Amino acid sequence: MSEITSLQPRLVWEQFDAITRVPRPSKKEGKIIDYLVDFAKKHNIEYKKDAIGNVVMRKPASEGYEHRPTVILQSHMDMVCEKNSDVEFDFENDPIRTRIDGEWVRAEGTTLGADCGIGMAAALAVMLDTDLKHGPVEALFTVDEETGLTGAFELGEGMLTGKYLLNLDSEDEGEIFIGCAGGIDTIATFHYTMEAAPKDYVFFRVDVSDLQGGHSGDDINKGRVNSNKTIARLLWDGMQSFELKLSYFSGGNLRNAIPREAYAIFGVPMRYKNDFIKRYNLFAADMQAEFHFREPNFKITLNEMPQVDEVLDAKTQHGLIYSLVGVPNGVIAMSFAVPGLVETSTNLASVKFEDGNRIVVTSSQRSSVESAKTYVMQMVESVFVLAGADVAHSDGYPGWTPNPESKLLEVSVDAYKRLFAVDPKVKAIHAGLECGLFLVKYPELEMVSFGPTLRGVHSPDERLEIATVPKFWDLLVEILKTI
């Protein structure tokens, strides 16, 4: 057992520790599904599993609470799998290596999986704790929230009977969320050919690294630098003045993570070598100055490469680099309805050379206004179509419209005030939650979302604030007792 099992509330931390030992990448949740089913069987808990892999457990009411309404505790079982480039780790087989770092719990060089492992842990603790007072409880664990919301989209019929749903997938203690953005992915595919590399060229590899990255919903308004955009800026400059030829580009990994690292391999004519290096040094200095206050650890390096055999055809290179520079990225609009809330954004998530002579560029758009979500999607598509790419979109997912008159919200706010003698902040969130999809199948549901404080989510800097976990647990217990 890890040192984190000594933390309080112990039952929650023990469940979280056990969860971190089970590999659970998105779309590869077989091991965690088996773990949950075995957990239910071991503890004689009623459970059900649907065709897509979602698991629901049911616990009867405490004595005297039999006539209370059923409450659903909802969390997702998959985690974002990101690691630092110098860390050896197999997310499909290795347990997460957790450690206590002052006031936080972290992982060693990887994502921690507290998103949404700590929510799962709290729900499992409720299933086990015989001292709690509550009405009937259902604990729903969904698959593939991070890369497609597949579990919520394909939730089986009859999985839920509850009236109230507590989503345990938020990241700021002291805040209760009652709405979220909808989203859609835009995928641009360039079809290319490779040509023989010129013999009179010198080749380089440029790397951008040590950016903060983060969640493309929660962190999009924090000025985080996008590694793909930074590399593209240098390549664009090289095309204008130095007849640059691109051989390879790779940056980012996940659609819902701001990319932290990227690199490209390219060449310039030998006669321009010294001039290009001087220009690169100026570019690097400019980026250091531009990013100084928002990315203090930003790193860019240039290394000469051996002669490469092939470069990208000129037409595709032109379309790719110009579109990466030109496509919008970051916050597009702030909300007028909810002050301080990002309304609309887009994230240039990844650029990958793939088999079949394809370059796939993945981006993700979000908005709390459906028409604005469509418009920013059209902006992104237009840039890539003009650049010669084929463009496709994911199915997208709806937002969750706030209901400030919800009985569940009233109970949750009152519970927080009783426990901590301060008012919680009631907010909407720019990140996507599964709640909007649950409303499609269960339109009568009332929902709130809350959780302990997480930072650096979707990056190896992910960390969970220890002191907020008891408050998260106490609020959950109090809501169950009083709803």
C-alpha positions in Angstrom: 0.0 0.0 0.0 1.1 3.5 -0.7 1.9 6.2 1.9 -1.3 8.0 0.8 -3.4 5.4 2.6 -2.4 7.0 5.9 -4.3 10.2 4.9 -7.8 11.1 6.0 -10.5 10.1 5.4 -8.7 6.8 5.3 -11.5 4.9 3.6 -11.5 7.2 0.6 -7.7 7.3 0.3 -7.6 3.4 0.5 -10.0 3.2 -2.4 -8.0 5.8 -4.4 -4.8 3.9 -3.8 -6.4 0.7 -5.0 -7.7 2.5 -8.2 -4.3 3.9 -9.0 -2.9 0.3 -9.2 -5.4 -0.6 -12.0 -4.5 0.5 -15.5 -7.4 2.4 -17.1 -6.6 4.3 -20.3 -9.5 5.7 -22.2 -11.0 3.0 -24.5 -9.0 0.3 -22.7 -10.9 0.1 -19.5 -11.2 -3.7 -19.3 -9.1 -4.0 -16.2 -10.9 -1.3 -14.2 -14.3 -2.7 -15.3 -13.2 -6.2 -14.0 -12.0 -4.5 -10.8 -15.3 -2.8 -10.2 -17.3 -6.0 -10.9 -15.0 -8.0 -8.5 -15.4 -5.2 -5.9 -19.2 -5.5 -6.1 -19.1 -9.3 -5.8 -16.6 -9.3 -3.0 -18.7 -6.9 -0.9 -22.1 -8.4 -1.9 -23.2 -5.2 -3.6 -25.9 -5.3 -6.3 -24.4 -4.3 -9.6 -25.2 -4.1 -13.3 -23.0 -3.7 -16.4 -24.2 -2.5 -19.7 -23.0 -3.4 -23.2 -20.5 -0.6 -23.5 -18.9 -1.4 -20.1 -20.6 1.2 -17.7 -21.0 -0.2 -14.2 -23.7 0.8 -11.7 -23.7 -0.4 -8.1 -26.8 -0.1 -5.8 -26.8 0.2 -2.1 -30.1 0.2 -0.1 -31.2 2.9 2.2 -30.1 3.2 5.8 -32.7 2.2 8.4 -35.3 5.0 8.6 -34.3 6.5 5.2 -36.1 4.0 3.0 -38.6 6.6 1.6 -35.9 9.1 0.6 -35.3 9.7 -3.1 -32.5 7.7 -4.8 -29.3 9.6 -5.3 -26.8 8.8 -8.1 -23.1 9.2 -7.5 -21.4 9.5 -10.9 -17.8 9.4 -12.0 -15.8 8.1 -15.0 -13.4 5.3 -14.8 -10.9 6.2 -17.5 -7.9 8.6 -17.1 -5.8 10.8 -19.3 -2.5 9.1 -20.0 0.3 11.7 -20.3 3.9 11.4 -19.2 7.1 13.4 -19.4 9.2 12.3 -22.4 12.1 11.2 -20.2 9.8 8.8 -18.1 9.5 5.1 -18.9 5.9 4.1 -18.2 3.4 1.7 -19.7 -0.1 3.0 -19.0 -1.7 -0.3 -20.1 0.2 -2.3 -17.5 2.0 -0.2 -14.9 0.4 1.1 -11.6 0.6 4.8 -11.1 3.4 5.7 -8.7 1.9 8.1 -6.2 3.7 10.2 -3.7 3.0 12.9 -1.1 4.6 16.2 -2.0 3.9 18.7 0.8 0.2 19.6 0.6 -0.4 17.6 -2.5 -0.5 14.0 -3.9 1.3 13.6 -7.2 2.5 10.9 -9.5 6.1 10.2 -10.6 6.3 11.8 -14.0 2.8 10.9 -15.2 -0.7 12.0 -14.8 -2.1 11.0 -11.4 -5.6 9.9 -12.5 -7.3 11.8 -9.7 -9.5 13.0 -12.6 -11.8 11.1 -11.9 -10.2 8.5 -9.7 -10.9 10.5 -6.5 -14.6 10.7 -7.5 -14.6 6.9 -8.0 -12.9 6.4 -4.7 -15.5 8.5 -2.8 -18.4 6.6 -4.5 -16.8 3.2 -3.5 -16.3 4.5 0.0 -20.0 5.3 0.2 -20.7 1.7 -0.9 -18.6 0.3 1.9 -19.3 2.7 4.8 -21.9 1.2 7.1 -22.1 4.2 9.4 -23.5 6.6 6.8 -27.1 7.8 6.8 -28.7 8.0 3.4 -31.6 7.0 1.1 -31.1 4.5 -1.7 -27.8 5.2 -3.6 -26.6 4.3 -7.1 -23.0 4.6 -8.0 -22.5 5.0 -11.8 -19.0 4.5 -13.3 -18.8 5.4 -17.0 -16.2 4.5 -19.6 -14.3 6.7 -22.1 -15.2 10.1 -20.8 -11.9 11.6 -21.7 -11.8 10.8 -25.4 -15.4 10.6 -26.5 -17.9 10.5 -23.7 -18.8 7.1 -25.1 -20.1 5.7 -21.8 -22.6 8.6 -21.4 -23.6 8.5 -25.1 -24.3 4.7 -24.9 -25.6 4.4 -21.4 -27.8 1.3 -21.3 -31.5 1.4 -20.7 -32.6 1.0 -17.1 -29.2 1.7 -15.7 -30.4 4.5 -13.5 -33.5 5.0 -11.3 -32.4 8.0 -9.2 -33.9 11.5 -9.2 -30.8 13.4 -8.2 -27.3 13.0 -9.6 -24.0 14.1 -7.9 -21.3 14.3 -10.5 -18.0 13.9 -8.7 -15.8 15.2 -11.5 -15.0 18.8 -10.6 -11.7 20.2 -9.6 -12.2 23.2 -7.3 -13.2 22.7 -3.7 -15.7 25.3 -2.5 -17.4 25.5 -5.9 -20.6 23.8 -6.9 -21.1 23.5 -10.7 -24.6 23.6 -12.3 -23.7 23.8 -16.0 -21.0 23.0 -18.5 -19.9 23.6 -22.1 -20.7 21.4 -25.0 -18.0 20.4 -27.4 -17.0 18.9 -30.7 -13.7 17.8 -32.3 -12.5 18.9 -35.7 -10.0 16.5 -37.4 -8.1 17.7 -40.5 -6.3 15.2 -42.7 -3.6 16.1 -45.2 -2.6 13.5 -47.8 1.0 13.9 -48.7 3.9 12.5 -50.7 7.5 12.5 -49.8 10.2 13.8 -52.2 14.0 13.2 -52.2 15.7 15.6 -49.9 18.0 18.2 -51.5 21.7 17.3 -51.2 22.8 20.9 -50.5 20.6 21.3 -47.4 21.5 21.1 -43.7 18.9 19.6 -41.4 17.8 20.5 -37.9 15.5 19.2 -35.2 13.7 21.8 -33.1 12.1 20.8 -29.8 9.6 22.8 -27.6 9.2 21.3 -24.2 8.5 21.9 -20.5 5.3 23.8 -21.1 2.5 23.5 -18.5 -0.1 22.1 -20.8 -3.3 21.3 -18.9 -7.0 20.7 -19.5 -8.3 22.4 -22.6 -11.4 23.4 -20.9 -10.4 24.4 -17.4 -7.0 25.9 -18.3 -7.7 27.4 -21.7 -8.0 30.9 -20.2 -4.8 30.8 -18.3 -2.5 31.8 -21.1 -0.9 28.3 -21.5 1.4 28.2 -24.5 0.5 25.7 -27.3 3.6 23.8 -28.4 2.2 23.1 -31.9 1.6 26.8 -32.6 5.1 27.7 -31.4 6.8 25.2 -33.7 4.6 26.3 -36.6 5.7 30.0 -36.0 9.3 29.0 -36.5 8.6 26.9 -39.6 6.5 29.7 -41.1 9.4 32.1 -40.6 11.9 29.7 -42.1 9.7 29.3 -45.2 9.6 33.0 -45.9 13.4 33.7 -45.7 15.3 30.4 -45.9 13.6 28.0 -48.4 12.8 25.7 -45.4 11.8 22.2 -46.3 9.9 20.1 -43.7 10.5 16.4 -43.1 8.5 15.6 -40.0 6.3 17.3 -37.3 4.9 15.7 -34.2 3.2 17.6 -31.3 0.6 16.9 -28.6 -1.3 13.8 -27.9 -4.9 14.2 -26.6 -7.7 16.2 -27.9 -8.6 17.6 -24.5 -5.1 18.5 -23.4 -3.2 21.7 -24.2 0.0 20.3 -25.9 3.1 20.7 -23.9 5.7 19.3 -26.3 6.4 19.2 -30.0 9.2 18.8 -32.4 9.9 19.1 -36.1 12.7 18.0 -38.5 13.5 20.3 -41.4 16.2 21.6 -43.6 17.5 24.9 -45.1 20.1 25.4 -47.9 23.6 25.1 -46.6 24.3 28.7 -47.8 21.7 29.9 -45.3 22.9 27.8 -42.3 24.5 30.6 -40.3 21.8 33.1 -41.1 19.1 30.7 -40.1 20.9 29.9 -36.8 21.1 33.6 -36.1 17.3 34.0 -36.9 16.5 31.0 -34.7 18.4 32.5 -31.8 16.4 35.7 -32.1 13.2 33.7 -32.4 14.1 31.7 -29.2 14.9 34.9 -27.3 11.6 36.5 -28.5 9.7 33.4 -27.3 11.4 33.4 -23.9 10.5 37.1 -23.5 6.9 36.6 -24.7 6.2 33.6 -22.5 8.2 34.6 -19.5 5.4 35.3 -17.1 3.0 32.5 -18.2 5.5 29.7 -19.0 8.6 30.2 -16.8 9.9 26.8 -17.7 9.5 27.1 -21.4 12.4 25.4 -23.3 13.2 25.4 -27.0 16.3 23.7 -28.5 17.8 23.4 -32.0 20.1 20.6 -32.9 21.8 19.8 -36.3 20.7 16.5 -37.8 22.3 14.0 -40.2 21.1 14.4 -43.8 17.6 13.1 -44.1 16.4 11.1 -47.1 13.0 12.7 -47.7 11.0 15.9 -47.3 7.3 16.7 -47.5 6.0 17.7 -50.9 5.8 21.5 -51.3 2.0 21.8 -51.6 1.3 19.9 -48.5 4.0 21.7 -46.5 2.6 25.0 -47.5 -1.0 24.0 -46.5 0.1 22.4 -43.2 2.3 25.2 -41.9 0.1 28.0 -43.0 -3.0 26.4 -41.5 -1.2 25.7 -38.2 -0.2 29.3 -37.9 -3.6 30.6 -39.1 -6.1 28.4 -37.2 -7.6 30.0 -34.1 -6.5 28.7 -30.8 -7.4 29.6 -27.2 -10.3 31.7 -25.9 -12.6 33.0 -28.6 -15.3 34.6 -26.4 -16.1 35.2 -22.8 -19.6 34.8 -21.5 -21.9 37.7 -21.0 -24.4 35.6 -19.1 -21.9 34.3 -16.5 -19.2 36.8 -15.7 -15.7 35.3 -15.7 -16.8 32.2 -17.6 -15.2 31.3 -20.9 -18.0 30.9 -23.4 -16.2 29.6 -26.5 -12.7 28.2 -27.1 -10.7 26.0 -29.4 -7.5 23.9 -28.8 -5.0 22.9 -31.5 -4.4 19.6 -29.7 -2.1 17.4 -31.9 -0.3 17.1 -35.1 0.7 13.5 -36.2 2.3 11.9 -39.2 0.4 8.6 -39.6 0.6 5.5 -41.7 -0.8 5.8 -45.2 0.8 9.2 -46.0 -1.6 11.1 -43.8 -1.0 14.0 -41.5 -3.8 14.2 -38.9 -4.4 17.5 -37.1 -6.8 17.2 -34.2 -8.5 20.1 -32.5 -11.3 20.5 -30.0 -14.0 23.3 -29.8 -16.1 24.1 -26.8 -18.9 26.5 -26.0 -21.8 26.9 -23.6 -23.8 28.4 -26.5 -24.6 25.8 -29.1 -24.6 28.2 -32.1 -21.2 29.6 -31.0 -19.9 26.1 -30.8 -21.0 25.6 -34.4 -19.4 28.8 -35.5 -16.0 28.2 -34.0 -16.1 24.7 -35.5 -16.8 26.4 -38.9 -13.8 28.8 -38.4 -11.4 25.9 -37.8 -12.8 23.8 -40.7 -12.6 26.8 -43.1 -8.9 27.3 -42.4 -8.0 23.6 -43.0 -10.2 23.3 -46.1 -8.6 26.3 -47.6 -5.3 24.7 -46.9 -6.3 21.6 -48.8 -7.1 19.2 -46.0 -10.1 16.8 -45.7 -12.1 17.7 -42.6 -14.3 15.6 -40.4 -16.0 16.1 -37.0 -16.8 14.0 -34.0 -20.5 13.6 -33.0 -20.0 16.3 -30.4 -21.8 16.5 -27.1 -24.4 18.9 -25.6 -23.8 21.4 -22.9 -25.6 21.3 -19.5 -27.9 24.3 -19.1 -27.8 25.7 -15.5 -30.9 25.3 -13.3 -30.5 27.8 -10.4 -33.9 26.7 -9.0 -32.9 23.1 -8.5 -33.8 21.5 -5.2 -30.6 19.6 -5.2 -28.6 22.8 -5.6 -30.5 24.3 -2.6 -29.7 21.3 -0.5 -26.1 21.2 -1.6 -25.5 24.9 -0.9 -27.2 24.7 2.6 -25.1 21.6 3.4 -21.9 23.4 2.5 -22.8 26.4 4.6 -23.7 24.2 7.6 -20.4 22.4 7.4 -18.0 25.2 6.7 -19.8 28.4 7.7 -19.2 30.0 4.3 -21.2 30.2 1.0 -19.9 28.0 -1.8 -19.5 29.5 -5.2 -22.2 28.4 -7.6 -20.7 28.3 -11.1 -20.8 26.9 -14.6 -17.7 25.3 -16.1 -16.1 25.5 -19.5 -14.9 21.9 -19.4 -17.3 19.2 -20.7 -19.1 17.0 -18.3 -21.3 14.0 -19.0 -24.3 15.7 -17.4 -25.7 17.1 -20.6 -25.8 13.6 -22.1 -27.5 12.1 -19.0 -30.3 14.7 -19.4 -31.0 13.5 -22.9 -32.0 10.1 -21.6 -33.2 11.2 -18.1 -34.6 14.7 -18.6 -36.1 14.9 -15.1 -32.7 14.6 -13.4 -31.5 17.3 -11.1 -27.7 17.5 -11.0 -24.8 19.3 -9.3 -21.0 18.7 -9.7 -18.3 19.1 -7.1 -15.0 17.7 -6.0 -11.7 18.4 -4.2 -9.1 20.7 -5.7 -7.0 19.4 -8.6 -4.4 21.2 -10.5 -2.4 20.4 -13.6 -5.1 18.0 -14.8 -4.3 16.2 -18.1 -0.6 16.7 -17.6 2.2 15.1 -15.6 1.9 18.0 -13.2 -1.6 16.7 -12.1 -1.9 17.0 -8.3 -4.6 16.6 -5.7 -4.7 18.9 -2.7 -4.8 16.7 0.4 -6.7 19.1 2.7 -9.6 19.4 0.3 -10.4 15.7 0.2 -12.0 15.6 3.8 -14.1 18.6 2.8 -15.2 16.9 -0.4 -16.1 13.7 1.5 -17.9 15.6 4.3 -20.0 17.5 1.8 -20.9 14.3 0.0 -22.0 12.6 3.2 -24.0 15.6 4.3 -25.9 15.9 1.0 -26.7 12.1 1.2 -28.0 12.5 4.7 -30.2 15.6 4.1 -31.6 15.3 0.5 
